[in-house]
Amino acid sequence: MADLSIDFCGIQSPNPFWLASAPPTDKAYNVVRAFEAGWGGVVWKTLGEDPPAVNVSSRYSAHYGKNREVIGFNNIELITDRSLEINLREITAVKKAWPDRAMIVSLMLPCEEAPWAAILPLVEATGADGIELNFGCPHGMPERGMGAAVGQVPEYVQMVTAWCKKHTRLPVIVKLTPNITDVRAPARAALAGGADAVSLINTVNSITHLDLERMVAYPIVGGASTHGGYCGSAVKPIALNMVAEIARDPATRNLPISGIGGIGNWRDAAEFIALGAGCVQVCTAAMLHGFRIVDEMKDGLSRWMDTQGYANIAAFSRKAVPNTTDWKYLDMNYQVIADIDQDKCIKCGKCFVACEDTSHQAISQLVAENGARRYEVIRSECVGCNLCEITCPVEACITMVPQPSTQPYMNWTQDPRNPRAENLAGSCAVAGVVAVSVTAAAATDGSAALAEVPA
């Protein structure tokens, strides 16, 4: 059986599944229940200065799919509303009772060195394994100069991180905001400040929906509302991209990453790990389904690793990073064409409608005399966009089939259809390279393997 234990920036954990800093980690009762259920670690809900924050009622809203499935979750809750003394006492007791589990303490304080210097020794005395700097909260706290107000300014990220490294011996994990143009900038700043790791993403600014009779957004507080932090499965694609951006950035590619954002099952976790995460943090899925979901996560990940021959988490961590590149380096000569399995087709016509109305008119609808319908791909018109495969309700009924090609690899910087191709090639030549291609194999340091053609 695969070994799920990890060493994340010096922090030991029996498995890579941690609960994120949020309501599920607000107090000892919850955290003990989580550890009893099998979670490998927790990030204790963010602590701040006394007096503690004051929260409003109500606090949550959701974006629903069919049958009230929660696709996205919005919250306007602030950091802990319990005193610092109570939190520190409970952290000490829980860590003493569960020494094999990772205990990370999330912190958010004003952008002044003195408060950080004062609280860090207190946290260290609890026996906690590390701290996480909450630079991502998008609501309430930024209005006070904290949370995302810090995370959106790389200079502040570097400054506060450096303060923490100065005043504690614990590993420092910097939690990044997704509400920023380029997540690589604060990641580089965190590294420059001495961060041992980064965690991402925090929640996304959002309003989920409105009460159209009262003309107010949810959650409703009195007769008003505000934007909140969006999480859940809907933010997973955003999170995966940002994790990958940091993992493949030459400046931060060796920086440990704790992946967060829409993780609800073992496959989600595996995807984050493959794109650069050393551990993953879960919140929304636990809030919706309870702590026992970790059983399926651990079992599913272990079984999958066994089928793939991965002995431990490190064996596949960052394995997908070399295959993630900029658009301009994709192979312009690669071609796929849709193929419809007539034995699996239920004749619903969704592929035809989608392609006919909104895409490339590459599927024909053939109607027999008896009214029976058949759908066939017009190969000469198919551009391989995948829309038909996505809209098809039957798994594996429509597949995208790679086509044989006699043409060599050619990216956009080399493509004669690119009006700037010559200039781009010239720019590469200045650096001694006229073409760059991404290979499928990873370089020895885990970064993208770039095949350079000498000028």
C-alpha positions as CSV (number, residue, x, y, z in Angstrom):
1,M,0.0,0.0,0.0
2,A,1.2,3.5,-0.9
3,D,2.8,5.6,1.9
4,L,0.7,8.8,2.3
5,S,2.9,10.4,4.9
6,I,4.5,13.7,4.0
7,D,7.2,16.1,5.1
8,F,6.0,19.5,4.2
9,C,8.7,22.1,4.7
10,G,9.9,20.2,7.8
11,I,6.3,19.6,9.1
12,Q,5.5,15.9,9.5
13,S,2.0,14.6,8.7
14,P,0.5,11.1,8.4
15,N,-1.3,12.1,5.2
16,P,-1.5,15.1,2.9
17,F,-5.1,16.0,3.8
18,W,-5.3,19.1,6.1
19,L,-8.3,21.1,7.1
20,A,-8.0,24.7,6.0
21,S,-8.2,27.7,8.3
22,A,-12.0,28.2,8.6
23,P,-15.0,27.5,10.8
24,P,-14.2,23.7,10.9
25,T,-10.9,24.5,12.7
26,D,-12.3,27.2,15.1
27,K,-12.0,25.3,18.4
28,A,-10.7,22.2,20.0
29,Y,-13.9,20.3,19.8
30,N,-14.0,20.5,16.0
31,V,-10.3,19.8,15.6
32,V,-10.3,16.7,17.9
33,R,-13.2,15.3,15.9
34,A,-11.3,16.0,12.7
35,F,-8.2,14.1,14.0
36,E,-10.4,11.2,15.2
37,A,-11.8,11.0,11.7
38,G,-8.3,10.7,10.2
39,W,-7.2,14.2,9.0
40,G,-3.4,14.6,8.8
41,G,-3.4,18.1,10.0
42,V,-5.3,21.4,10.5
43,V,-4.7,25.0,10.0
44,W,-6.3,26.6,13.1
45,K,-8.8,29.4,12.3
46,T,-7.0,32.7,12.0
47,L,-6.0,34.3,15.3
48,G,-5.6,38.0,15.8
49,E,-5.2,40.6,18.5
50,D,-7.6,41.0,21.4
51,P,-10.3,42.1,21.5
52,P,-11.4,39.4,19.1
53,A,-13.4,40.1,15.9
54,V,-17.1,40.4,16.0
55,N,-19.1,38.6,13.3
56,V,-22.5,39.2,11.8
57,S,-25.5,37.0,11.2
58,S,-26.1,35.6,8.6
59,R,-22.8,34.6,7.1
60,Y,-23.0,32.1,4.2
61,S,-24.6,31.8,0.8
62,A,-24.3,29.4,-2.0
63,H,-24.4,29.0,-5.8
64,Y,-26.5,26.0,-6.6
65,G,-26.6,23.5,-9.4
66,K,-29.4,21.0,-10.2
67,N,-31.1,19.4,-7.2
68,R,-29.6,22.1,-4.9
69,E,-26.0,20.8,-5.4
70,V,-23.7,23.4,-3.9
71,I,-21.3,24.4,-6.7
72,G,-19.8,27.4,-4.9
73,F,-19.9,28.6,-1.4
74,N,-19.7,32.2,-0.2
75,N,-18.9,33.4,3.3
76,I,-18.6,36.8,5.0
77,E,-17.3,35.4,8.3
78,L,-14.2,37.1,9.8
79,I,-11.3,35.6,11.7
80,T,-11.8,34.0,15.1
81,D,-14.3,35.7,17.4
82,R,-12.8,34.0,20.5
83,S,-10.1,35.4,22.7
84,L,-6.5,34.8,22.0
85,E,-6.0,33.2,25.4
86,I,-8.7,30.6,24.8
87,N,-7.4,29.7,21.4
88,L,-3.8,29.4,22.5
89,R,-4.8,27.2,25.5
90,E,-6.8,24.9,23.2
91,I,-4.1,24.6,20.6
92,T,-1.6,23.6,23.3
93,A,-3.9,20.9,24.6
94,V,-4.8,19.5,21.2
95,K,-1.3,19.4,20.0
96,K,-0.2,17.6,23.2
97,A,-2.9,15.0,22.7
98,W,-2.2,14.5,19.0
99,P,1.5,14.9,18.5
100,D,1.6,13.1,15.2
101,R,-0.7,15.5,13.5
102,A,0.3,18.7,11.8
103,M,-0.9,21.8,13.7
104,I,-0.5,25.0,11.9
105,V,-1.7,28.3,13.3
106,S,-3.1,31.0,11.0
107,L,-2.4,34.6,12.0
108,M,-3.6,38.0,10.8
109,L,-2.4,41.2,12.4
110,P,-1.9,44.9,11.6
111,C,1.0,45.7,9.2
112,E,3.3,46.7,12.1
113,E,6.2,44.6,13.4
114,A,5.4,45.0,17.1
115,P,2.1,42.9,17.1
116,W,3.8,40.1,15.2
117,A,6.8,40.1,17.5
118,A,4.4,39.9,20.5
119,I,2.2,37.0,19.3
120,L,4.7,34.7,17.6
121,P,6.4,33.5,20.9
122,L,3.0,32.8,22.3
123,V,2.1,30.6,19.3
124,E,5.5,28.9,19.4
125,A,4.9,28.0,23.1
126,T,1.8,26.0,22.2
127,G,3.9,23.4,20.4
128,A,2.4,24.2,17.0
129,D,4.3,22.9,14.0
130,G,4.1,26.1,11.9
131,I,2.3,29.3,11.2
132,E,0.3,30.4,8.2
133,L,0.1,34.2,7.4
134,N,-3.4,35.0,6.2
135,F,-2.8,37.5,3.4
136,G,-5.9,36.5,1.5
137,C,-9.1,37.2,3.4
138,P,-11.1,39.3,0.9
139,H,-13.9,40.7,3.1
140,G,-14.0,42.7,6.3
141,M,-10.3,42.5,7.2
142,P,-8.9,44.3,4.1
143,E,-11.0,47.3,5.2
144,R,-8.8,47.3,8.3
145,G,-5.6,47.1,6.4
146,M,-5.2,43.3,6.8
147,G,-5.8,40.1,4.8
148,A,-5.9,40.7,1.1
149,A,-4.9,44.3,1.6
150,V,-1.5,42.9,2.5
151,G,-1.5,40.1,0.0
152,Q,-2.1,42.4,-3.0
153,V,1.0,44.3,-2.3
154,P,4.2,42.2,-2.8
155,E,6.3,44.7,-0.8
156,Y,4.0,44.2,2.2
157,V,4.1,40.4,1.8
158,Q,7.9,40.4,1.8
159,M,8.1,42.8,4.8
160,V,5.7,40.9,7.1
161,T,7.1,37.5,6.1
162,A,10.6,38.8,7.0
163,W,9.3,40.0,10.4
164,C,7.9,36.6,11.1
165,K,11.1,34.8,10.1
166,K,12.9,37.2,12.5
167,H,10.7,36.5,15.5
168,T,9.9,32.7,15.2
169,R,11.8,29.5,14.6
170,L,8.6,27.8,13.2
171,P,8.1,27.3,9.5
172,V,6.3,30.2,7.9
173,I,3.7,29.5,5.3
174,V,2.3,32.5,3.4
175,K,-1.3,32.2,2.3
176,L,-1.9,34.0,-1.0
177,T,-4.9,35.8,-2.3
178,P,-6.4,35.0,-5.8
179,N,-7.7,38.5,-6.1
180,I,-4.7,39.7,-7.9
181,T,-3.5,40.0,-11.5
182,D,-0.4,37.8,-11.3
183,V,-0.1,35.5,-8.3
184,R,3.6,34.9,-9.0
185,A,4.5,38.4,-7.7
186,P,3.4,37.8,-4.1
187,A,4.8,34.3,-4.3
188,R,8.2,35.7,-5.2
189,A,7.9,38.3,-2.5
190,A,7.1,35.7,0.1
191,L,10.2,33.7,-0.9
192,A,12.3,36.9,-0.8
193,G,11.0,37.5,2.7
194,G,12.2,34.0,3.7
195,A,8.9,32.0,3.5
196,D,9.3,28.3,3.9
197,A,6.2,27.7,1.8
198,V,3.1,29.3,0.3
199,S,-0.5,28.1,0.4
200,L,-3.2,29.0,-2.1
201,I,-5.8,30.0,-3.0
202,N,-7.7,31.9,-0.4
203,T,-11.3,32.8,-1.3
204,V,-12.4,34.8,-4.4
205,N,-14.4,38.0,-4.1
206,S,-18.0,37.2,-5.0
207,I,-21.7,37.7,-4.8
208,T,-23.6,34.5,-5.3
209,H,-27.1,35.6,-6.0
210,L,-29.9,38.0,-5.1
211,D,-33.3,38.1,-3.6
212,L,-35.1,39.8,-6.4
213,E,-38.1,40.7,-4.3
214,R,-36.1,42.5,-1.7
215,M,-33.4,43.5,-4.1
216,V,-30.5,42.5,-1.9
217,A,-27.8,40.0,-2.3
218,Y,-27.2,36.9,-0.1
219,P,-26.3,36.5,2.7
220,I,-28.7,39.1,4.0
221,V,-27.8,41.0,7.1
222,G,-30.7,43.2,8.0
223,G,-31.6,44.7,4.7
224,A,-28.1,44.8,3.2
225,S,-25.3,42.5,2.1
226,T,-21.7,42.7,1.0
227,H,-19.2,40.7,-1.2
228,G,-17.7,37.6,0.4
229,G,-15.1,35.0,-0.1
230,Y,-16.0,32.3,-2.8
231,C,-14.9,28.7,-2.4
232,G,-15.9,25.2,-3.2
233,S,-15.6,23.1,-6.4
234,A,-16.3,26.2,-8.6
235,V,-12.9,27.7,-7.7
236,K,-10.9,24.6,-8.3
237,P,-9.8,25.6,-11.9
238,I,-8.6,29.0,-10.7
239,A,-6.7,27.4,-7.9
240,L,-5.1,24.7,-10.1
241,N,-3.9,27.4,-12.5
242,M,-2.4,29.6,-9.8
243,V,-0.6,26.6,-8.2
244,A,0.8,25.6,-11.5
245,E,2.0,29.2,-12.2
246,I,4.0,29.2,-9.1
247,A,5.3,25.7,-9.6
248,R,6.6,26.4,-13.0
249,D,8.0,29.9,-12.4
250,P,11.8,29.6,-12.4
251,A,11.9,32.0,-9.4
252,T,9.6,29.9,-7.2
253,R,9.6,26.4,-8.7
254,N,11.3,24.9,-5.6
255,L,9.1,26.7,-3.1
256,P,6.8,24.2,-1.3
257,I,3.1,24.7,-2.0
258,S,0.0,23.8,0.0
259,G,-2.9,23.5,-2.4
260,I,-6.3,24.9,-1.6
261,G,-9.5,25.5,-3.6
262,G,-12.4,23.2,-4.4
263,I,-10.8,19.9,-3.2
264,G,-13.6,17.5,-2.5
265,N,-12.2,14.0,-3.3
266,W,-9.0,12.1,-3.8
267,R,-8.8,12.9,-7.5
268,D,-8.9,16.7,-6.8
269,A,-6.0,16.2,-4.3
270,A,-4.0,14.2,-6.8
271,E,-4.4,16.9,-9.4
272,F,-3.1,19.6,-7.1
273,I,-0.2,17.4,-6.0
274,A,0.7,16.6,-9.7
275,L,0.7,20.4,-10.4
276,G,3.1,21.2,-7.5
277,A,1.4,20.9,-4.1
278,G,3.1,19.0,-1.3
279,C,-0.1,18.8,0.7
280,V,-3.7,20.0,0.3
281,Q,-6.2,21.9,2.4
282,V,-9.9,21.2,2.5
283,C,-12.8,23.4,3.8
284,T,-16.0,23.5,1.9
285,A,-16.3,19.8,1.2
286,A,-15.9,19.1,4.9
287,M,-18.5,21.8,5.8
288,L,-21.0,20.2,3.4
289,H,-20.4,16.5,4.0
290,G,-18.6,16.2,7.4
291,F,-15.2,15.1,8.5
292,R,-15.6,11.5,7.5
293,I,-15.0,12.3,3.8
294,V,-11.3,12.0,4.6
295,D,-11.7,8.2,4.7
296,E,-12.6,8.1,1.0
297,M,-9.9,10.6,0.2
298,K,-7.2,8.6,1.8
299,D,-8.4,5.3,0.5
300,G,-9.0,6.5,-3.1
301,L,-5.6,8.3,-3.3
302,S,-3.8,5.2,-1.9
303,R,-5.5,2.8,-4.3
304,W,-4.8,5.1,-7.3
305,M,-1.1,5.4,-6.3
306,D,-0.8,1.7,-6.1
307,T,-2.3,1.3,-9.6
308,Q,0.2,3.8,-10.9
309,G,3.2,2.4,-9.1
310,Y,3.7,5.5,-6.9
311,A,5.2,4.5,-3.6
312,N,4.7,7.9,-1.9
313,I,3.4,11.4,-2.5
314,A,6.8,12.7,-3.6
315,A,6.8,10.1,-6.5
316,F,4.2,12.1,-8.4
317,S,4.3,15.5,-6.9
318,R,4.9,18.1,-9.6
319,K,4.9,15.4,-12.3
320,A,2.4,17.4,-14.5
321,V,4.4,20.6,-14.2
322,P,6.7,19.9,-17.2
323,N,3.6,19.4,-19.4
324,T,2.2,22.8,-18.5
325,T,3.4,25.6,-20.7
326,D,2.5,28.9,-22.3
327,W,0.1,28.8,-25.2
328,K,2.7,30.0,-27.6
329,Y,4.7,26.8,-27.2
330,L,1.8,24.4,-28.0
331,D,2.1,22.3,-31.1
332,M,0.2,24.1,-34.0
333,N,0.4,20.9,-36.1
334,Y,-1.3,18.7,-33.5
335,Q,-4.9,17.8,-34.6
336,V,-7.8,15.9,-33.0
337,I,-11.2,15.1,-34.6
338,A,-14.3,14.0,-32.7
339,D,-15.6,10.5,-33.1
340,I,-19.1,9.4,-32.0
341,D,-19.6,5.8,-30.8
342,Q,-22.9,4.9,-32.3
343,D,-23.4,2.0,-29.9
344,K,-23.3,4.4,-27.0
345,C,-25.1,7.3,-28.6
346,I,-28.6,7.9,-27.1
347,K,-29.6,10.2,-30.0
348,C,-30.3,13.2,-27.7
349,G,-28.9,15.6,-30.3
350,K,-27.1,17.8,-27.7
351,C,-23.8,17.6,-29.6
352,F,-25.5,18.6,-32.9
353,V,-27.3,21.6,-31.4
354,A,-24.2,22.8,-29.6
355,C,-22.0,22.5,-32.7
356,E,-24.6,23.8,-35.2
357,D,-25.6,26.8,-33.1
358,T,-22.4,27.9,-31.4
359,S,-19.5,26.2,-33.0
360,H,-18.3,24.9,-36.4
361,Q,-21.2,23.1,-38.0
362,A,-19.2,19.9,-38.0
363,I,-21.9,17.4,-36.9
364,S,-24.7,16.3,-39.3
365,Q,-28.1,15.1,-38.2
366,L,-29.4,12.3,-40.4
367,V,-33.0,11.4,-40.1
368,A,-34.3,8.1,-41.6
369,E,-37.7,7.6,-43.1
370,N,-38.9,6.1,-39.8
371,G,-37.8,9.2,-37.9
372,A,-34.7,7.6,-36.4
373,R,-31.9,10.0,-35.9
374,R,-28.1,9.5,-36.3
375,Y,-25.4,12.0,-35.7
376,E,-22.1,11.9,-37.6
377,V,-19.0,14.1,-37.5
378,I,-18.2,16.0,-40.7
379,R,-14.4,15.4,-40.5
380,S,-13.4,18.1,-42.9
381,E,-15.2,20.7,-40.7
382,C,-14.1,19.5,-37.3
383,V,-11.5,21.6,-35.6
384,G,-11.2,19.4,-32.5
385,C,-12.6,22.0,-30.1
386,N,-14.1,19.4,-27.6
387,L,-17.5,21.1,-27.3
388,C,-19.4,18.1,-28.4
389,E,-17.6,15.8,-26.0
390,I,-18.3,18.2,-23.2
391,T,-22.0,18.6,-23.9
392,C,-22.6,14.8,-24.4
393,P,-24.3,13.3,-21.4
394,V,-22.9,9.8,-22.0
395,E,-19.3,9.3,-20.8
396,A,-16.9,8.1,-23.5
397,C,-19.6,8.3,-26.2
398,I,-17.7,11.1,-28.0
399,T,-13.9,10.9,-28.0
400,M,-11.3,13.2,-29.4
401,V,-9.0,11.1,-31.7
402,P,-5.5,12.3,-32.5
403,Q,-4.8,12.4,-36.2
404,P,-1.7,11.2,-37.9
405,S,0.6,14.1,-39.0
406,T,3.7,14.2,-41.2
407,Q,4.4,17.7,-40.0
408,P,7.1,18.3,-37.3
409,Y,6.4,20.2,-34.0
410,M,5.8,23.9,-34.7
411,N,4.8,26.4,-32.1
412,W,3.3,29.8,-32.6
413,T,6.6,31.6,-32.4
414,Q,7.7,29.6,-35.5
415,D,4.4,29.6,-37.4
416,P,4.5,31.4,-40.7
417,R,0.8,32.5,-40.1
418,N,2.0,34.5,-37.1
419,P,2.8,38.1,-38.4
420,R,5.3,38.5,-35.6
421,A,6.9,35.0,-36.0
422,E,10.1,36.4,-37.4
423,N,10.4,39.1,-34.7
424,L,9.7,36.5,-32.0
425,A,12.4,34.2,-33.5
426,G,14.7,37.1,-33.6
427,S,14.1,37.9,-29.9
428,C,14.9,34.3,-29.1
429,A,18.0,34.5,-31.2
430,V,19.3,37.4,-29.2
431,A,19.4,35.0,-26.2
432,G,21.1,32.3,-28.4
433,V,17.8,30.4,-29.0
434,V,15.6,30.4,-32.1
435,A,13.0,27.9,-30.9
436,V,11.8,26.5,-27.6
437,S,9.7,23.3,-27.3
438,V,8.3,21.7,-24.2
439,T,9.1,18.0,-23.9
440,A,7.0,15.5,-22.1
441,A,9.8,14.6,-19.8
442,A,10.7,16.5,-16.6
443,A,14.0,18.1,-16.1
444,T,16.1,16.7,-13.3
445,D,15.2,19.6,-11.0
446,G,11.5,19.1,-11.6
447,S,11.1,22.2,-13.8
448,A,9.7,22.3,-17.3
449,A,12.2,20.6,-19.7
450,L,12.9,23.0,-22.5
451,A,14.6,21.8,-25.6
452,E,16.7,24.7,-27.0
453,V,17.7,24.9,-30.6
454,P,21.0,26.9,-30.9
455,A,20.8,29.9,-33.1
